[in-house]
Amino acid sequence: MLLTVPLGIGLAIGLIVFLITVLLGRGKQSKKIVYVPSIIAISSSLGLFAYGFVVARGFEGAAYLFLSITIIISATFILFYSKRKLQK
């Protein structure tokens, strides 16, 4: 439970960010607007990481850390995907 629930929620958030990025990329939006969802996800997950590391310690903090690391990894992949997709 400690590992699977935060990872599942993080992957669901990553999927939502990916869908928003794809929808913004299909339109005639500028590159900056397409990058916004992944940048927001990375910054919010850094805030979750700080909260889990400093404020909520123990098992609750570990759940926050697993959640934030999953979101950081997925949002970073999405950011690189959108950069590569927009270059073509």
PDB file as gemmi writes it, atoms N, CA and C in Angstrom:
CRYST1    1.000    1.000    1.000  90.00  90.00  90.00 P 1                      
ATOM      1  N   MET A   1       0.824  -1.193   0.000  1.00  0.00           N  
ATOM      2  CA  MET A   1       0.000   0.000   0.000  1.00  0.00           C  
ATOM      3  C   MET A   1       0.867   1.256   0.000  1.00  0.00           C  
ATOM      4  N   LEU A   2       1.922   1.246   0.770  1.00  0.00           N  
ATOM      5  CA  LEU A   2       2.756   2.435   0.867  1.00  0.00           C  
ATOM      6  C   LEU A   2       3.413   2.773  -0.453  1.00  0.00           C  
ATOM      7  N   LEU A   3       3.714   1.777  -1.236  1.00  0.00           N  
ATOM      8  CA  LEU A   3       4.406   2.013  -2.495  1.00  0.00           C  
ATOM      9  C   LEU A   3       3.460   2.070  -3.691  1.00  0.00           C  
ATOM     10  N   THR A   4       2.451   1.219  -3.713  1.00  0.00           N  
ATOM     11  CA  THR A   4       1.622   1.107  -4.909  1.00  0.00           C  
ATOM     12  C   THR A   4       0.643   2.267  -5.094  1.00  0.00           C  
ATOM     13  N   VAL A   5       0.054   2.749  -4.037  1.00  0.00           N  
ATOM     14  CA  VAL A   5      -0.938   3.825  -4.170  1.00  0.00           C  
ATOM     15  C   VAL A   5      -0.292   5.128  -4.647  1.00  0.00           C  
ATOM     16  N   PRO A   6       0.801   5.599  -4.031  1.00  0.00           N  
ATOM     17  CA  PRO A   6       1.419   6.825  -4.557  1.00  0.00           C  
ATOM     18  C   PRO A   6       1.954   6.672  -5.981  1.00  0.00           C  
ATOM     19  N   LEU A   7       2.476   5.494  -6.315  1.00  0.00           N  
ATOM     20  CA  LEU A   7       2.953   5.290  -7.677  1.00  0.00           C  
ATOM     21  C   LEU A   7       1.797   5.301  -8.675  1.00  0.00           C  
ATOM     22  N   GLY A   8       0.683   4.697  -8.316  1.00  0.00           N  
ATOM     23  CA  GLY A   8      -0.489   4.698  -9.195  1.00  0.00           C  
ATOM     24  C   GLY A   8      -1.066   6.096  -9.374  1.00  0.00           C  
ATOM     25  N   ILE A   9      -1.139   6.852  -8.291  1.00  0.00           N  
ATOM     26  CA  ILE A   9      -1.643   8.221  -8.389  1.00  0.00           C  
ATOM     27  C   ILE A   9      -0.679   9.077  -9.201  1.00  0.00           C  
ATOM     28  N   GLY A  10       0.615   8.883  -9.012  1.00  0.00           N  
ATOM     29  CA  GLY A  10       1.607   9.633  -9.782  1.00  0.00           C  
ATOM     30  C   GLY A  10       1.536   9.320 -11.259  1.00  0.00           C  
ATOM     31  N   LEU A  11       1.325   8.052 -11.599  1.00  0.00           N  
ATOM     32  CA  LEU A  11       1.176   7.684 -13.010  1.00  0.00           C  
ATOM     33  C   LEU A  11      -0.116   8.244 -13.599  1.00  0.00           C  
ATOM     34  N   ALA A  12      -1.182   8.285 -12.801  1.00  0.00           N  
ATOM     35  CA  ALA A  12      -2.441   8.873 -13.281  1.00  0.00           C  
ATOM     36  C   ALA A  12      -2.274  10.369 -13.533  1.00  0.00           C  
ATOM     37  N   ILE A  13      -1.575  11.058 -12.648  1.00  0.00           N  
ATOM     38  CA  ILE A  13      -1.304  12.482 -12.849  1.00  0.00           C  
ATOM     39  C   ILE A  13      -0.424  12.679 -14.074  1.00  0.00           C  
ATOM     40  N   GLY A  14       0.567  11.815 -14.252  1.00  0.00           N  
ATOM     41  CA  GLY A  14       1.415  11.886 -15.436  1.00  0.00           C  
ATOM     42  C   GLY A  14       0.625  11.669 -16.717  1.00  0.00           C  
ATOM     43  N   LEU A  15      -0.338  10.749 -16.691  1.00  0.00           N  
ATOM     44  CA  LEU A  15      -1.187  10.503 -17.862  1.00  0.00           C  
ATOM     45  C   LEU A  15      -2.056  11.719 -18.174  1.00  0.00           C  
ATOM     46  N   ILE A  16      -2.584  12.355 -17.144  1.00  0.00           N  
ATOM     47  CA  ILE A  16      -3.401  13.558 -17.344  1.00  0.00           C  
ATOM     48  C   ILE A  16      -2.555  14.687 -17.935  1.00  0.00           C  
ATOM     49  N   VAL A  17      -1.348  14.865 -17.412  1.00  0.00           N  
ATOM     50  CA  VAL A  17      -0.453  15.899 -17.951  1.00  0.00           C  
ATOM     51  C   VAL A  17      -0.097  15.586 -19.402  1.00  0.00           C  
ATOM     52  N   PHE A  18       0.115  14.316 -19.712  1.00  0.00           N  
ATOM     53  CA  PHE A  18       0.428  13.923 -21.088  1.00  0.00           C  
ATOM     54  C   PHE A  18      -0.738  14.222 -22.026  1.00  0.00           C  
ATOM     55  N   LEU A  19      -1.949  13.912 -21.604  1.00  0.00           N  
ATOM     56  CA  LEU A  19      -3.118  14.182 -22.438  1.00  0.00           C  
ATOM     57  C   LEU A  19      -3.316  15.674 -22.663  1.00  0.00           C  
ATOM     58  N   ILE A  20      -3.101  16.477 -21.631  1.00  0.00           N  
ATOM     59  CA  ILE A  20      -3.215  17.927 -21.785  1.00  0.00           C  
ATOM     60  C   ILE A  20      -2.152  18.443 -22.743  1.00  0.00           C  
ATOM     61  N   THR A  21      -0.931  17.910 -22.637  1.00  0.00           N  
ATOM     62  CA  THR A  21       0.150  18.332 -23.523  1.00  0.00           C  
ATOM     63  C   THR A  21      -0.151  17.956 -24.970  1.00  0.00           C  
ATOM     64  N   VAL A  22      -0.670  16.769 -25.189  1.00  0.00           N  
ATOM     65  CA  VAL A  22      -1.014  16.345 -26.553  1.00  0.00           C  
ATOM     66  C   VAL A  22      -2.130  17.214 -27.125  1.00  0.00           C  
ATOM     67  N   LEU A  23      -3.132  17.527 -26.309  1.00  0.00           N  
ATOM     68  CA  LEU A  23      -4.225  18.374 -26.792  1.00  0.00           C  
ATOM     69  C   LEU A  23      -3.746  19.781 -27.118  1.00  0.00           C  
ATOM     70  N   LEU A  24      -2.854  20.315 -26.322  1.00  0.00           N  
ATOM     71  CA  LEU A  24      -2.303  21.636 -26.616  1.00  0.00           C  
ATOM     72  C   LEU A  24      -1.382  21.601 -27.823  1.00  0.00           C  
ATOM     73  N   GLY A  25      -0.701  20.481 -28.032  1.00  0.00           N  
ATOM     74  CA  GLY A  25       0.198  20.362 -29.168  1.00  0.00           C  
ATOM     75  C   GLY A  25      -0.529  20.222 -30.491  1.00  0.00           C  
ATOM     76  N   ARG A  26      -1.739  19.706 -30.469  1.00  0.00           N  
ATOM     77  CA  ARG A  26      -2.511  19.547 -31.712  1.00  0.00           C  
ATOM     78  C   ARG A  26      -2.983  20.886 -32.251  1.00  0.00           C  
ATOM     79  N   GLY A  27      -3.261  21.812 -31.360  1.00  0.00           N  
ATOM     80  CA  GLY A  27      -3.702  23.131 -31.802  1.00  0.00           C  
ATOM     81  C   GLY A  27      -2.524  23.952 -32.285  1.00  0.00           C  
ATOM     82  N   LYS A  28      -2.815  25.133 -32.708  1.00  0.00           N  
ATOM     83  CA  LYS A  28      -1.774  26.037 -33.187  1.00  0.00           C  
ATOM     84  C   LYS A  28      -1.240  26.888 -32.037  1.00  0.00           C  
ATOM     85  N   GLN A  29      -0.889  26.227 -30.929  1.00  0.00           N  
ATOM     86  CA  GLN A  29      -0.377  26.929 -29.760  1.00  0.00           C  
ATOM     87  C   GLN A  29       1.123  27.138 -29.885  1.00  0.00           C  
ATOM     88  N   SER A  30       1.623  28.141 -29.169  1.00  0.00           N  
ATOM     89  CA  SER A  30       3.063  28.356 -29.173  1.00  0.00           C  
ATOM     90  C   SER A  30       3.742  27.296 -28.312  1.00  0.00           C  
ATOM     91  N   LYS A  31       5.045  27.198 -28.450  1.00  0.00           N  
ATOM     92  CA  LYS A  31       5.797  26.188 -27.705  1.00  0.00           C  
ATOM     93  C   LYS A  31       5.715  26.413 -26.203  1.00  0.00           C  
ATOM     94  N   LYS A  32       5.701  27.660 -25.798  1.00  0.00           N  
ATOM     95  CA  LYS A  32       5.676  27.971 -24.367  1.00  0.00           C  
ATOM     96  C   LYS A  32       4.401  27.456 -23.710  1.00  0.00           C  
ATOM     97  N   ILE A  33       3.294  27.549 -24.396  1.00  0.00           N  
ATOM     98  CA  ILE A  33       2.026  27.091 -23.826  1.00  0.00           C  
ATOM     99  C   ILE A  33       1.982  25.568 -23.754  1.00  0.00           C  
ATOM    100  N   VAL A  34       2.606  24.893 -24.691  1.00  0.00           N  
ATOM    101  CA  VAL A  34       2.621  23.433 -24.676  1.00  0.00           C  
ATOM    102  C   VAL A  34       3.479  22.917 -23.521  1.00  0.00           C  
ATOM    103  N   TYR A  35       4.504  23.654 -23.138  1.00  0.00           N  
ATOM    104  CA  TYR A  35       5.388  23.234 -22.052  1.00  0.00           C  
ATOM    105  C   TYR A  35       4.808  23.484 -20.661  1.00  0.00           C  
ATOM    106  N   VAL A  36       3.792  24.318 -20.550  1.00  0.00           N  
ATOM    107  CA  VAL A  36       3.257  24.738 -19.254  1.00  0.00           C  
ATOM    108  C   VAL A  36       2.770  23.576 -18.382  1.00  0.00           C  
ATOM    109  N   PRO A  37       2.000  22.601 -18.881  1.00  0.00           N  
ATOM    110  CA  PRO A  37       1.530  21.532 -17.990  1.00  0.00           C  
ATOM    111  C   PRO A  37       2.668  20.734 -17.336  1.00  0.00           C  
ATOM    112  N   SER A  38       3.702  20.417 -18.096  1.00  0.00           N  
ATOM    113  CA  SER A  38       4.793  19.649 -17.509  1.00  0.00           C  
ATOM    114  C   SER A  38       5.620  20.498 -16.544  1.00  0.00           C  
ATOM    115  N   ILE A  39       5.767  21.779 -16.822  1.00  0.00           N  
ATOM    116  CA  ILE A  39       6.504  22.647 -15.901  1.00  0.00           C  
ATOM    117  C   ILE A  39       5.738  22.816 -14.595  1.00  0.00           C  
ATOM    118  N   ILE A  40       4.422  22.955 -14.682  1.00  0.00           N  
ATOM    119  CA  ILE A  40       3.596  23.045 -13.469  1.00  0.00           C  
ATOM    120  C   ILE A  40       3.676  21.742 -12.672  1.00  0.00           C  
ATOM    121  N   ALA A  41       3.645  20.614 -13.361  1.00  0.00           N  
ATOM    122  CA  ALA A  41       3.727  19.325 -12.673  1.00  0.00           C  
ATOM    123  C   ALA A  41       5.084  19.153 -11.993  1.00  0.00           C  
ATOM    124  N   ILE A  42       6.158  19.566 -12.641  1.00  0.00           N  
ATOM    125  CA  ILE A  42       7.484  19.447 -12.033  1.00  0.00           C  
ATOM    126  C   ILE A  42       7.603  20.357 -10.820  1.00  0.00           C  
ATOM    127  N   SER A  43       7.128  21.595 -10.922  1.00  0.00           N  
ATOM    128  CA  SER A  43       7.245  22.511  -9.788  1.00  0.00           C  
ATOM    129  C   SER A  43       6.373  22.078  -8.605  1.00  0.00           C  
ATOM    130  N   SER A  44       5.171  21.577  -8.884  1.00  0.00           N  
ATOM    131  CA  SER A  44       4.319  21.115  -7.778  1.00  0.00           C  
ATOM    132  C   SER A  44       4.881  19.849  -7.131  1.00  0.00           C  
ATOM    133  N   SER A  45       5.499  18.985  -7.928  1.00  0.00           N  
ATOM    134  CA  SER A  45       6.086  17.785  -7.334  1.00  0.00           C  
ATOM    135  C   SER A  45       7.334  18.122  -6.528  1.00  0.00           C  
ATOM    136  N   LEU A  46       8.062  19.161  -6.917  1.00  0.00           N  
ATOM    137  CA  LEU A  46       9.177  19.603  -6.077  1.00  0.00           C  
ATOM    138  C   LEU A  46       8.672  20.140  -4.739  1.00  0.00           C  
ATOM    139  N   GLY A  47       7.525  20.822  -4.767  1.00  0.00           N  
ATOM    140  CA  GLY A  47       6.903  21.261  -3.520  1.00  0.00           C  
ATOM    141  C   GLY A  47       6.453  20.087  -2.661  1.00  0.00           C  
ATOM    142  N   LEU A  48       5.878  19.052  -3.295  1.00  0.00           N  
ATOM    143  CA  LEU A  48       5.504  17.840  -2.559  1.00  0.00           C  
ATOM    144  C   LEU A  48       6.714  17.137  -1.976  1.00  0.00           C  
ATOM    145  N   PHE A  49       7.808  17.133  -2.731  1.00  0.00           N  
ATOM    146  CA  PHE A  49       9.046  16.515  -2.245  1.00  0.00           C  
ATOM    147  C   PHE A  49       9.557  17.243  -1.007  1.00  0.00           C  
ATOM    148  N   ALA A  50       9.546  18.562  -1.055  1.00  0.00           N  
ATOM    149  CA  ALA A  50       9.999  19.348   0.103  1.00  0.00           C  
ATOM    150  C   ALA A  50       9.080  19.133   1.299  1.00  0.00           C  
ATOM    151  N   TYR A  51       7.761  19.090   1.057  1.00  0.00           N  
ATOM    152  CA  TYR A  51       6.813  18.862   2.145  1.00  0.00           C  
ATOM    153  C   TYR A  51       7.008  17.485   2.765  1.00  0.00           C  
ATOM    154  N   GLY A  52       7.181  16.470   1.934  1.00  0.00           N  
ATOM    155  CA  GLY A  52       7.358  15.116   2.451  1.00  0.00           C  
ATOM    156  C   GLY A  52       8.676  14.918   3.165  1.00  0.00           C  
ATOM    157  N   PHE A  53       9.692  15.676   2.757  1.00  0.00           N  
ATOM    158  CA  PHE A  53      11.011  15.514   3.364  1.00  0.00           C  
ATOM    159  C   PHE A  53      11.163  16.325   4.644  1.00  0.00           C  
ATOM    160  N   VAL A  54      10.546  17.501   4.700  1.00  0.00           N  
ATOM    161  CA  VAL A  54      10.750  18.394   5.834  1.00  0.00           C  
ATOM    162  C   VAL A  54       9.610  18.316   6.848  1.00  0.00           C  
ATOM    163  N   VAL A  55       8.378  18.405   6.396  1.00  0.00           N  
ATOM    164  CA  VAL A  55       7.248  18.526   7.313  1.00  0.00           C  
ATOM    165  C   VAL A  55       6.714  17.161   7.732  1.00  0.00           C  
ATOM    166  N   ALA A  56       6.310  16.352   6.777  1.00  0.00           N  
ATOM    167  CA  ALA A  56       5.707  15.050   7.071  1.00  0.00           C  
ATOM    168  C   ALA A  56       6.810  13.997   7.036  1.00  0.00           C  
ATOM    169  N   ARG A  57       7.207  13.567   8.161  1.00  0.00           N  
ATOM    170  CA  ARG A  57       8.283  12.577   8.217  1.00  0.00           C  
ATOM    171  C   ARG A  57       7.703  11.193   8.467  1.00  0.00           C  
ATOM    172  N   GLY A  58       8.520  10.201   8.331  1.00  0.00           N  
ATOM    173  CA  GLY A  58       8.085   8.833   8.570  1.00  0.00           C  
ATOM    174  C   GLY A  58       7.429   8.225   7.355  1.00  0.00           C  
ATOM    175  N   PHE A  59       6.440   7.370   7.612  1.00  0.00           N  
ATOM    176  CA  PHE A  59       5.787   6.667   6.505  1.00  0.00           C  
ATOM    177  C   PHE A  59       4.948   7.599   5.646  1.00  0.00           C  
ATOM    178  N   GLU A  60       4.323   8.585   6.245  1.00  0.00           N  
ATOM    179  CA  GLU A  60       3.548   9.551   5.462  1.00  0.00           C  
ATOM    180  C   GLU A  60       4.470  10.359   4.552  1.00  0.00           C  
ATOM    181  N   GLY A  61       5.607  10.750   5.051  1.00  0.00           N  
ATOM    182  CA  GLY A  61       6.581  11.462   4.233  1.00  0.00           C  
ATOM    183  C   GLY A  61       7.113  10.603   3.102  1.00  0.00           C  
ATOM    184  N   ALA A  62       7.277   9.316   3.369  1.00  0.00           N  
ATOM    185  CA  ALA A  62       7.742   8.411   2.314  1.00  0.00           C  
ATOM    186  C   ALA A  62       6.713   8.301   1.197  1.00  0.00           C  
ATOM    187  N   ALA A  63       5.441   8.300   1.548  1.00  0.00           N  
ATOM    188  CA  ALA A  63       4.397   8.257   0.517  1.00  0.00           C  
ATOM    189  C   ALA A  63       4.436   9.524  -0.331  1.00  0.00           C  
ATOM    190  N   TYR A  64       4.623  10.672   0.307  1.00  0.00           N  
ATOM    191  CA  TYR A  64       4.758  11.918  -0.453  1.00  0.00           C  
ATOM    192  C   TYR A  64       5.985  11.871  -1.355  1.00  0.00           C  
ATOM    193  N   LEU A  65       7.062  11.311  -0.883  1.00  0.00           N  
ATOM    194  CA  LEU A  65       8.285  11.234  -1.689  1.00  0.00           C  
ATOM    195  C   LEU A  65       8.092  10.319  -2.894  1.00  0.00           C  
ATOM    196  N   PHE A  66       7.451   9.161  -2.703  1.00  0.00           N  
ATOM    197  CA  PHE A  66       7.184   8.270  -3.834  1.00  0.00           C  
ATOM    198  C   PHE A  66       6.282   8.950  -4.863  1.00  0.00           C  
ATOM    199  N   LEU A  67       5.268   9.673  -4.394  1.00  0.00           N  
ATOM    200  CA  LEU A  67       4.368  10.380  -5.288  1.00  0.00           C  
ATOM    201  C   LEU A  67       5.106  11.459  -6.072  1.00  0.00           C  
ATOM    202  N   SER A  68       5.913  12.247  -5.384  1.00  0.00           N  
ATOM    203  CA  SER A  68       6.596  13.350  -6.059  1.00  0.00           C  
ATOM    204  C   SER A  68       7.653  12.857  -7.028  1.00  0.00           C  
ATOM    205  N   ILE A  69       8.356  11.803  -6.698  1.00  0.00           N  
ATOM    206  CA  ILE A  69       9.376  11.275  -7.603  1.00  0.00           C  
ATOM    207  C   ILE A  69       8.726  10.704  -8.864  1.00  0.00           C  
ATOM    208  N   THR A  70       7.590  10.044  -8.721  1.00  0.00           N  
ATOM    209  CA  THR A  70       6.877   9.522  -9.886  1.00  0.00           C  
ATOM    210  C   THR A  70       6.408  10.645 -10.796  1.00  0.00           C  
ATOM    211  N   ILE A  71       5.892  11.724 -10.207  1.00  0.00           N  
ATOM    212  CA  ILE A  71       5.430  12.856 -11.007  1.00  0.00           C  
ATOM    213  C   ILE A  71       6.606  13.554 -11.679  1.00  0.00           C  
ATOM    214  N   ILE A  72       7.723  13.703 -10.979  1.00  0.00           N  
ATOM    215  CA  ILE A  72       8.895  14.351 -11.570  1.00  0.00           C  
ATOM    216  C   ILE A  72       9.392  13.555 -12.774  1.00  0.00           C  
ATOM    217  N   ILE A  73       9.478  12.251 -12.632  1.00  0.00           N  
ATOM    218  CA  ILE A  73       9.983  11.418 -13.732  1.00  0.00           C  
ATOM    219  C   ILE A  73       9.042  11.474 -14.934  1.00  0.00           C  
ATOM    220  N   SER A  74       7.744  11.330 -14.693  1.00  0.00           N  
ATOM    221  CA  SER A  74       6.805  11.340 -15.813  1.00  0.00           C  
ATOM    222  C   SER A  74       6.730  12.719 -16.466  1.00  0.00           C  
ATOM    223  N   ALA A  75       6.750  13.791 -15.692  1.00  0.00           N  
ATOM    224  CA  ALA A  75       6.681  15.133 -16.271  1.00  0.00           C  
ATOM    225  C   ALA A  75       7.954  15.479 -17.035  1.00  0.00           C  
ATOM    226  N   THR A  76       9.085  14.972 -16.584  1.00  0.00           N  
ATOM    227  CA  THR A  76      10.334  15.207 -17.312  1.00  0.00           C  
ATOM    228  C   THR A  76      10.303  14.499 -18.661  1.00  0.00           C  
ATOM    229  N   PHE A  77       9.832  13.261 -18.692  1.00  0.00           N  
ATOM    230  CA  PHE A  77       9.692  12.550 -19.962  1.00  0.00           C  
ATOM    231  C   PHE A  77       8.717  13.270 -20.893  1.00  0.00           C  
ATOM    232  N   ILE A  78       7.625  13.775 -20.340  1.00  0.00           N  
ATOM    233  CA  ILE A  78       6.645  14.484 -21.145  1.00  0.00           C  
ATOM    234  C   ILE A  78       7.234  15.776 -21.695  1.00  0.00           C  
ATOM    235  N   LEU A  79       8.035  16.472 -20.905  1.00  0.00           N  
ATOM    236  CA  LEU A  79       8.669  17.704 -21.365  1.00  0.00           C  
ATOM    237  C   LEU A  79       9.616  17.425 -22.525  1.00  0.00           C  
ATOM    238  N   PHE A  80      10.435  16.385 -22.406  1.00  0.00           N  
ATOM    239  CA  PHE A  80      11.341  16.035 -23.504  1.00  0.00           C  
ATOM    240  C   PHE A  80      10.575  15.533 -24.726  1.00  0.00           C  
ATOM    241  N   TYR A  81       9.489  14.818 -24.502  1.00  0.00           N  
ATOM    242  CA  TYR A  81       8.645  14.357 -25.616  1.00  0.00           C  
ATOM    243  C   TYR A  81       8.057  15.538 -26.371  1.00  0.00           C  
ATOM    244  N   SER A  82       7.543  16.504 -25.627  1.00  0.00           N  
ATOM    245  CA  SER A  82       6.925  17.653 -26.292  1.00  0.00           C  
ATOM    246  C   SER A  82       7.971  18.504 -27.006  1.00  0.00           C  
ATOM    247  N   LYS A  83       9.159  18.625 -26.457  1.00  0.00           N  
ATOM    248  CA  LYS A  83      10.225  19.354 -27.160  1.00  0.00           C  
ATOM    249  C   LYS A  83      10.600  18.654 -28.456  1.00  0.00           C  
ATOM    250  N   ARG A  84      10.720  17.348 -28.416  1.00  0.00           N  
ATOM    251  CA  ARG A  84      11.090  16.586 -29.616  1.00  0.00           C  
ATOM    252  C   ARG A  84       9.957  16.613 -30.645  1.00  0.00           C  
ATOM    253  N   LYS A  85       8.740  16.516 -30.184  1.00  0.00           N  
ATOM    254  CA  LYS A  85       7.596  16.492 -31.097  1.00  0.00           C  
ATOM    255  C   LYS A  85       7.412  17.848 -31.783  1.00  0.00           C  
ATOM    256  N   LEU A  86       7.669  18.937 -31.083  1.00  0.00           N  
ATOM    257  CA  LEU A  86       7.488  20.258 -31.668  1.00  0.00           C  
ATOM    258  C   LEU A  86       8.627  20.653 -32.592  1.00  0.00           C  
ATOM    259  N   GLN A  87       9.777  19.996 -32.486  1.00  0.00           N  
ATOM    260  CA  GLN A  87      10.890  20.301 -33.372  1.00  0.00           C  
ATOM    261  C   GLN A  87      10.634  19.785 -34.781  1.00  0.00           C  
ATOM    262  N   LYS A  88       9.829  18.751 -34.922  1.00  0.00           N  
ATOM    263  CA  LYS A  88       9.556  18.165 -36.233  1.00  0.00           C  
ATOM    264  C   LYS A  88       8.596  18.991 -37.028  1.00  0.00           C  
TER     265      LYS A  88                                                      
END                                                                             
